[in-house]
């Protein structure tokens, strides 16, 4: 499973409607509105790079209101509960 984060800049007239449309896309598991340079951050979970390419380049291209995107692949995941569980088992 590949996890990626998609930073999305929206056309101003579509800000209110874009979030729910993004959240309805298969492969997008969470969508957040944000402050700063981008309008939305979406968390993607797809089986492989081909599915990621299809989602970002094909599916999202069909959604009106997206002005720009930037895709960031997740490399490692750090979860405090999982780290503590490893120490509890004696993993160094």
N, C-alpha and C positions, 0 to 999 in steps of 0.2 A: 504494500500500500504506500502510495506517495502522498505526502502532505505538502501543500504549498499555500502561500499567502498571496493574495492578489490585491494590490493597491489600485483603487479605481477613482478616477476623476470624472465627475458627471457634468453633463450640460445642465446649467442652472434650472432650466424649465422642467427638468426631469428628476430633480433631487427628491421630491416627495414620493414619487412612484417607483424609483429604481430599486430601492432596497428589497421590497417584497418580490419583485421580478427576479432579482438575483438569487434570493433565497429559494425560489421555486426551481432553480436549475439543478438537475441531478449532478452530483459531484461537489456541489457547494454545500457545506455542512453548517456554516455560520456566516452571518453578515453583520458588520458593525458600522454604524455611522461614526465619523471621527472628526476631530478638530485638526487643524494643520493644513498641510499641503495637499492631502487627498481627502475625498469625501466619504469613501467606504473602504473597509478592509474585509475581504472575504477569505474564509478558511476553506481550502479545497482538499478533498480526500478522494483520490482516484487510484485505480489498480496499477497503472503504468504510465510511462511518458507519452505513449500514443493517445491514451485517454485524456491526459492533461492537455496535449496539443489540440485535440478535438474540442475540448471544452473551451479553452481560451481563444483559439483561432477561428473555430467554426461557430459554436453555439453562442458565445458572447458577442460575436460580430453581428448576430441577428437582433440583439437587444438594443432598441433605440434609447439614446440618452447617455451612452458611454462615450466620453471624450478621449480618455487615455487610460491605459492600464500598465502595471509593472508587476511581473510575476516573480516570486521569490520561493525557491524550493527549501523546504526544511531539511536540515542535515542531521541534527541530533535533537532529542527531546529530553528535557530535564524536568522531572516531577519530584518535588520534595518528599512526598510520601513513598515513592518508589526508591529514591536514594536512601532514605532511612531504613526501609525494609531490607535493602541489600546489606547495610551495616549490621542490622539485627541478625542476619544470617551468617555474619562473619566474613563477608566478601570485602576484600581490601582493594 
